[in-house]
């Protein structure tokens, strides 16, 4: 394993130069995870750990009644008329709006290939058929770091959807980083379905929720606008999860040549600040998660190395005991063989190799007692059977004790050590971003 951090090819120097520092950080961290050779996801999987690569963009979910200005806000933010707008219900399904190198429209499963985090939507009947993606080349504001998800306008009554919208939107809210709720002062801002979904989302992810009075310039004079705000606030406060201190609902409207003259304060720039703040927070969380994931893998690698050392130590001890038992098992045969060799050789031939005084000492201390012991054993069949049984038992016991435990090869150990080095580089990189 090389310690190299893979980067994209430098063929498109213009695109690389146009990337903001935040884009480069999220892109490089994402690449650290998904690299095919040295990616953290691949390394972690080899140790039985499942990691999710961080997303390169935040996801902003927009919900509200129909004609609440959701699509108009997206068009304004990216400064491109990419979504249909109007008083009628224009958005029939879910639409991702993201940035890319060329203008393109995707439908169904193609949208999931571009956004793999949303693949569980396949389990919801009718959602994939009503899922699309609009790719824009706009680089205005922070759009290159944002995925907008436009949702169908929510209505009460006999309005039928091709999918279970009451299940789909809460699921998307759990995945999104920000949830913008647009209340239209003229339309059905207080429709029951909108309030039910908002309440469900607020119970699970209240920190993601942002409430806005959209199209505030069409609410009439200031007194009427205040009445609308009070009515919406009262209706929301009837819901336990929405009745909390610090509730805010800024007034926003999309500026344009046809905007009515009004004294209403337009706080739409605060929406942009919310998005930018979430991007910065996401970068911090991503770097923190990178360091945590690296620490988890390093601990797992070190544990594997420690376990391998223990296994090698146990194998060495088992081998020593096995060889000792096998030696005892063949000891009678070795004694009989040494005596047989002595009987076949003459004393002169032996003393020509070994000095006579040494041979006399060996004969007295070893050969004579050994011959007597062997002759005693050979004279009694019961002793022969007992000796053979003992030798066989010692041999089998040595084979049982000497069983090896599975251990990693030297190549695997080097790979583990290289993984620790690579992860150390990743942790260092996360601290220097």
C-alpha positions in Angstrom: 0.0 0.0 0.0 1.4 3.3 -1.0 1.0 6.3 1.3 -0.1 8.4 -1.6 -3.4 10.3 -1.4 -5.0 10.0 -4.8 -6.1 13.1 -6.6 -8.1 13.7 -9.7 -6.2 14.1 -12.9 -5.0 17.6 -13.7 -6.3 17.6 -17.2 -8.9 20.3 -16.5 -6.7 23.0 -15.0 -9.4 25.6 -15.5 -11.9 23.7 -13.4 -9.4 23.0 -10.7 -8.4 26.6 -10.5 -12.1 27.7 -10.2 -12.7 25.5 -7.1 -13.2 27.2 -3.8 -11.2 26.1 -0.8 -14.3 24.6 0.7 -15.0 22.6 -2.4 -11.5 21.3 -2.5 -11.7 20.2 1.2 -14.9 18.3 0.7 -13.8 16.8 -2.6 -10.4 15.7 -1.2 -11.9 14.2 2.0 -14.5 12.4 -0.1 -11.7 11.0 -2.3 -9.8 9.8 0.8 -12.8 7.6 1.5 -13.7 6.3 -1.9 -10.3 5.8 -3.5 -10.3 2.3 -5.1 -6.8 1.4 -4.0 -6.2 3.2 -0.6 -9.7 4.4 0.3 -10.7 4.4 3.9 -13.9 2.6 3.0 -11.9 -0.2 1.4 -9.4 -0.4 4.3 -12.2 -0.4 6.9 -14.1 -3.1 5.1 -11.1 -5.4 5.2 -11.3 -5.2 9.0 -15.0 -5.7 9.1 -15.9 -2.0 9.6 -18.5 -0.3 7.4 -17.8 3.4 6.7 -19.9 5.9 4.7 -18.1 8.4 2.6 -19.1 11.9 3.5 -21.0 13.8 0.9 -19.3 16.5 -1.2 -22.4 18.8 -0.9 -25.1 19.6 1.6 -28.7 18.8 0.9 -31.4 21.5 1.4 -34.9 20.2 1.4 -37.7 22.6 0.6 -41.3 21.9 1.6 -44.5 23.9 1.7 -47.9 24.3 0.2 -48.2 24.6 -3.6 -47.2 27.9 -5.1 -45.3 28.8 -1.9 -42.2 30.0 -3.9 -40.0 26.9 -3.4 -39.0 26.6 -7.1 -38.8 30.4 -7.5 -36.3 30.5 -4.6 -34.1 27.9 -6.2 -34.2 29.7 -9.6 -33.2 32.9 -7.8 -30.4 31.3 -5.8 -28.7 29.7 -8.9 -29.7 32.7 -11.1 -31.1 30.4 -13.7 -34.7 29.6 -14.7 -34.3 25.8 -14.3 -37.6 24.9 -12.6 -41.1 25.8 -13.7 -42.9 28.3 -11.5 -46.5 29.4 -11.3 -49.7 29.6 -9.4 -50.7 26.1 -10.5 -49.1 22.9 -9.1 -45.9 22.8 -11.2 -43.8 20.3 -9.2 -45.4 16.9 -9.3 -42.5 14.9 -8.0 -39.1 15.3 -6.3 -36.5 17.3 -8.2 -32.8 17.4 -7.3 -31.1 20.6 -8.5 -27.3 20.3 -8.4 -24.3 21.9 -10.1 -22.2 20.1 -12.8 -20.0 20.7 -15.8 -22.9 20.7 -18.3 -26.6 21.4 -18.4 -28.4 18.1 -18.2 -31.7 16.5 -17.0 -31.9 13.0 -15.5 -34.9 10.8 -14.6 -35.6 7.9 -12.3 -32.7 5.6 -11.5 -30.2 7.9 -13.2 -30.9 10.4 -10.3 -30.0 7.7 -7.8 -26.7 7.0 -9.5 -25.8 10.6 -9.1 -27.1 10.6 -5.5 -26.4 7.1 -4.1 -27.4 8.2 -0.5 -31.0 8.3 -1.6 -31.2 4.7 -2.9 -33.5 3.6 -0.1 -36.2 5.6 -2.0 -36.4 2.6 -4.3 -38.3 0.8 -1.6 -41.1 3.4 -1.7 -43.5 2.6 -4.6 -44.0 5.4 -7.1 -41.1 7.6 -5.9 -38.5 6.6 -8.5 -41.0 7.3 -11.3 -41.5 10.8 -10.0 -37.8 11.5 -9.2 -35.7 13.8 -11.5 -32.5 15.7 -11.4 -31.7 19.1 -13.0 -27.9 19.7 -13.4 -27.0 23.4 -13.8 -23.6 24.9 -14.7 -24.3 27.9 -12.4 -21.6 28.7 -9.9 -23.5 31.6 -8.2 -23.4 32.0 -4.4 -22.6 28.7 -2.8 -24.5 26.6 -5.3 -21.4 24.3 -6.1 -21.7 23.0 -2.5 -25.4 22.6 -2.3 -28.0 20.1 -3.6 -31.5 21.5 -3.5 -34.4 19.1 -3.3 -37.7 20.5 -4.5 -40.8 18.7 -3.3 -44.4 18.7 -4.6 -46.7 21.4 -3.2 -48.7 20.1 -0.3 -52.5 20.3 -0.3 -55.5 18.9 1.5 -58.7 17.5 0.1 -58.9 15.2 -2.9 -55.4 15.8 -4.3 -53.8 12.5 -5.2 -50.1 11.8 -5.3 -48.5 8.9 -7.2 -46.6 7.9 -4.0 -46.9 8.1 -0.3 -45.8 11.7 0.2 -46.4 11.5 4.0 -43.7 8.8 4.2 -41.3 10.1 1.6 -40.8 13.7 2.8 -40.1 12.7 6.4 -37.5 10.2 5.2 -35.9 12.9 3.0 -35.9 15.2 6.0 -33.8 12.8 8.0 -31.2 12.7 5.2 -31.1 16.4 4.4 -28.8 18.9 6.1 -31.3 21.7 6.1 -35.1 21.8 5.8 -36.7 25.0 4.6 -40.4 25.4 5.3 -42.1 28.0 3.1 -45.5 29.4 4.2 -47.4 31.3 1.6 -49.4 34.2 3.0 -51.9 33.9 0.2 -52.1 30.2 -0.5 -52.9 27.3 1.8 -50.1 28.0 4.3 -52.0 26.3 7.1 -53.1 23.2 5.3 -53.3 20.2 7.6 -50.9 18.0 5.5 -48.1 20.6 5.6 -48.5 21.1 9.4 -48.5 17.3 10.0 -45.3 16.7 8.0 -43.6 19.8 9.6 -44.5 18.5 13.1 -43.2 15.0 12.3 -39.9 16.4 11.0 -39.6 18.8 14.0 -39.9 15.9 16.4 -36.9 14.2 14.9 -34.6 16.9 13.5 -35.6 20.2 15.0 -32.1 21.7 14.5 -32.5 21.4 10.8 -35.8 23.3 10.5 -36.0 26.8 9.2 -39.4 28.6 8.8 -40.0 31.4 6.3 -43.0 33.5 5.3 -42.5 33.5 1.5 -43.9 35.9 -1.0 -44.0 38.5 1.8 -44.3 41.3 -0.7 -47.7 40.0 -1.7 -49.1 39.9 1.8 -50.5 43.5 1.6 -49.8 46.2 4.1 -47.7 45.7 7.2 -50.8 45.1 9.4 -52.0 42.3 7.2 -48.5 40.7 7.1 -48.4 40.8 10.9 -51.8 39.1 11.1 -50.6 36.3 8.7 -47.5 35.8 10.8 -49.6 35.6 14.0 -52.1 33.2 12.5 -49.3 30.9 11.3 -47.4 31.1 14.6 -50.6 30.3 16.6 -51.4 27.3 14.4 -47.8 26.0 14.8 -47.8 26.5 18.5 -50.8 24.2 18.8 -48.4 21.4 17.9 -46.4 20.3 20.9 -43.1 19.8 19.1 -43.4 23.2 17.4 -44.3 25.1 20.5 -40.9 26.2 21.8 -39.0 29.3 22.7 -36.9 31.2 20.1 -39.3 30.5 17.2 -38.5 32.7 14.2 -40.1 33.2 10.8 -38.3 35.7 8.6 -40.1 37.3 5.8 -38.7 36.7 2.3 -39.6 37.3 -1.3 -37.7 36.8 -4.5 -36.6 40.2 -5.8 -37.2 41.0 -9.5 -38.4 43.5 -12.0 -42.0 42.6 -11.3 -41.7 42.8 -7.5 -44.4 45.0 -6.0 -43.3 48.1 -4.2 -43.4 47.3 -0.5 -41.9 48.4 2.8 -41.5 44.7 3.9 -38.0 43.9 4.9 -36.7 41.2 2.6 -34.5 38.7 4.7 -33.8 36.4 1.8 -30.1 37.0 2.2 -30.4 35.5 5.7 -31.4 32.3 4.0 -28.1 32.4 2.0 -26.3 32.9 5.3 -28.0 29.9 6.8 -26.8 27.8 3.9 -23.3 29.1 4.1 -23.2 28.5 7.9 -24.4 24.9 7.4 -21.7 24.4 4.7 -19.0 25.5 7.2 -20.4 23.4 9.9 -20.5 20.4 7.6 -16.9 20.9 6.7 -15.9 20.9 10.4 -18.0 17.8 11.1 -16.6 16.0 8.0 -13.0 16.7 9.2 -13.9 15.6 12.7 -15.5 12.4 11.3 -12.4 11.7 9.2 -10.2 11.9 12.2 -12.6 9.6 14.2 -12.9 7.1 11.4 -9.1 7.0 11.1 -8.7 6.5 14.8 -11.2 3.6 14.7 -9.4 1.9 11.9 -6.0 2.4 13.5 -7.2 0.9 16.7 -8.5 -2.1 14.8 -5.3 -2.5 12.9 -3.2 -2.3 16.1 -5.6 -4.8 17.7 -5.0 -7.2 14.8 -1.2 -6.8 15.1 -1.4 -7.4 18.8 -3.5 -10.5 18.3 -1.1 -11.8 15.7 1.8 -11.4 18.0 0.0 -13.3 20.7 -0.9 -16.1 18.2 2.8 -16.3 17.1 3.9 -16.5 20.8 1.4 -19.3 21.5 2.4 -21.1 18.3 6.1 -21.0 19.3 5.3 -22.3 22.8 3.1 -25.1 21.3 5.9 -26.0 18.9 8.4 -26.3 21.6 6.2 -28.6 23.7 5.3 -30.7 20.7 9.0 -31.2 19.7 9.8 -32.1 23.3 7.1 -34.8 23.5 8.1 -36.1 20.1 11.6 -36.4 21.3 10.5 -38.4 24.3 8.4 -40.6 22.1 11.3 -41.6 19.9 13.8 -41.7 22.8 13.6 -45.5 23.3 14.3 -46.0 19.6 17.3 -43.6 19.8 18.7 -45.5 22.8 18.2 -48.9 21.0 19.9 -47.5 17.9 22.9 -46.1 19.7 23.5 -49.5 21.4 23.0 -51.3 18.1 25.7 -49.0 16.5 28.1 -49.7 19.4 27.6 -53.5 19.0 28.3 -53.3 15.2 31.5 -51.4 15.6 34.7 -52.8 17.1 36.3 -51.1 20.1 39.5 -50.3 18.1 37.4 -48.5 15.4 35.6 -46.5 18.1 38.8 -45.5 20.0 40.3 -44.4 16.8 37.7 -41.6 16.7 37.1 -41.1 20.4 39.9 -41.2 23.0 39.9 -44.4 25.0 39.4 -42.7 28.3 36.3 -40.9 27.0 34.9 -44.1 25.5 35.4 -45.9 28.8 33.4 -43.2 30.6 30.6 -43.3 28.0 30.5 -47.1 28.2 30.3 -47.0 32.0 27.7 -44.2 32.3 25.6 -44.7 29.2 26.1 -47.9 27.2 26.1 -50.4 30.0 22.9 -49.0 31.8 21.2 -48.6 28.4 21.9 -52.2 27.4 20.6 -53.5 30.7 17.4 -51.5 30.4 16.8 -52.6 26.8 17.4 -56.3 27.6 15.0 -56.0 30.6 12.3 -54.5 28.4 12.8 -57.0 25.6 12.6 -59.9 28.0 9.1 -59.0 29.0 6.3 -58.6 26.3 4.2 -56.6 28.7 7.0 -54.0 29.1 7.4 -53.9 25.3 3.6 -53.2 24.9 3.6 -50.6 27.6 6.7 -48.9 26.1 5.1 -48.8 22.6 1.8 -47.5 24.0 3.6 -44.8 25.9 5.6 -43.7 22.9 2.4 -43.6 20.7 0.6 -41.6 23.4 3.5 -39.1 23.6 3.6 -38.8 19.8 -0.2 -38.2 19.6 -0.1 -35.8 22.5 2.7 -33.8 20.8 0.6 -33.6 17.6 -2.4 -32.4 19.6 -0.5 -29.7 21.6 1.5 -28.6 18.5 -1.6 -27.5 16.5 -1.0 -24.1 15.0 -3.5 -21.2 15.2 -4.1 -19.2 12.1 -1.8 -16.2 11.9 -1.2 -13.5 9.4 1.6 -13.7 6.9 4.5 -11.3 6.9 3.0 -9.6 3.9 -0.3 -9.0 5.8 1.7 -7.6 8.7 3.4 -5.2 6.4 0.0 -4.2 4.9 -1.3 -3.5 8.4 1.7 -1.4 9.2 1.3 0.5 5.9 -2.4 1.0 6.7 -1.4 2.7 10.0 1.1 4.9 8.2 -1.5 5.9 5.6 -4.2 6.6 8.2 -1.7 8.7 10.1 -1.2 10.7 6.9 -5.0 11.1 6.6 -5.3 12.4 10.2 -2.4 14.8 9.6 -4.2 16.0 6.4 -7.5 16.5 8.3 -5.6 18.7 10.8 -4.0 20.8 8.1 -7.1 21.6 6.0 
